[in-house]
Amino acid sequence: MYCSFCGGEAASGDHEHCRARLALIDPPRYCPECARRMVVQVDPMGWTARCSRHGETTSAARAQR
């Protein structure tokens, strides 16, 4: 698994800053499954992030977790 903010391995390093940024408003920038850079679209209603291999994630889907 990878950090979806910085793209580093989730098991190594301190990702507290990354988790804090993602919890506030920032969309993920890297796919948590493969660490590929995602295409991110931000609009007034939220955001959409798409990985070419693993599909799309939205702010609405993340809020349901």
Secondary structure by P-SEA (a helix, b strand, c coil): ccccccccccccccaaaaaaaaacccccccccccccccccccccccbbbbbcccccccaaaaaac
